[in-house]
Amino acid sequence: MPCQTRSDAEAECYKYLYDNLMVYDEVNAGSLGFPSIYRNGARDSINASDEDVVTRELAAVETDGLEYGIVQPTVNLSLNTKEYPWNEHVPKEIFMEYVLNFANVNEARNNWRQLLTDVLDPLVTSLVEIDGGKDLTVEEVVMALNSFLWDAFDSENPIRFESGQTPLIFDSMSVISFGYASCTGLSILFVDALRALGIPARIAGTPAWNGDPENGNHTWLEVYTEDLGWRITESAPAAGSVNSLSDPSEYWFCNPEKFDGNTKVYAARLDKNLSGETYFPLAWDVNNHGVPGEDVSERMTNICS
């Protein structure tokens, strides 16, 4: 089977992102940088491979003061990560939903991918210098990133954990600017940084430990690996250390007390067709059901109990 051309891949990425826009983003499709061919309904009559049509539309985007909005760098930089050796076997459907995706939940939409790509370049360079990076596992890259990320913006004042910050400070740019966040903001920044390296990642969490809101909530993240599937991890500032993907018992919350059969756990996703009626509960906005989700309660209970 011949390889897909870059133009075809870009067009397919645009269409996938548009077709799976969260409800918060639909009204802002133009500002995000989606061409009018997607916004006026004509997209339903084109294929992702109609690169001439899409290319003309991309050249005529009418976002005020911008050429493309965040979608253009999102698509280009995401496709560029396929060159990294640790991403060689990422399935296409996983790439589309968990690398290409520019959002996690209902955080502010901004151009975090360009900033993180630039900031993480020294880490990427050091990783590929090790025998071309071909023998690195995803787990090794994830752990290296978790060690590197938090003081990459200010070595004297690393990003730190501070409770009770969501939803005041929880998008990546705000976390970087303020230098702190609670578990949700730290998880979102870690997910975004992983995606900037081409590693599929998503936030996960529970709105209520043991099914009781008085017991509190928590957000962590999951990383996809070819051999292990989805594995839990947590930002170093929240966990207090850099933990592995292979041993869930390293995480303070992965124990029978927390997972007594009553704790519901969800992972955030993007694909509307695959999520169905399942949504990711927002502990900071309980009546907001706009984020597609996946119920992973059974898997987490089996892992942690």
Secondary structure by P-SEA (a helix, b strand, c coil): cccccaaaaaaaaaaaaaaccccccccccccccccccccccccccccccaaaaaaaaaaccccccccccaaaaaaaaaaaaccccccccccaaaaaccccccccccccccaaaaaaaaaaaaaaaaaaaccccccccaaaaaaaaaacccccccccccbbbbcccccccccaaaaaaaccccaaaaaaaaaaaaaaacbbbbbbbbccccccccccccccbbbbbccccbbbbbccccccccccccccccccccccccccccbbbbbbbccccccccbbbbcccccccccbbbbbaaaaaaaacc
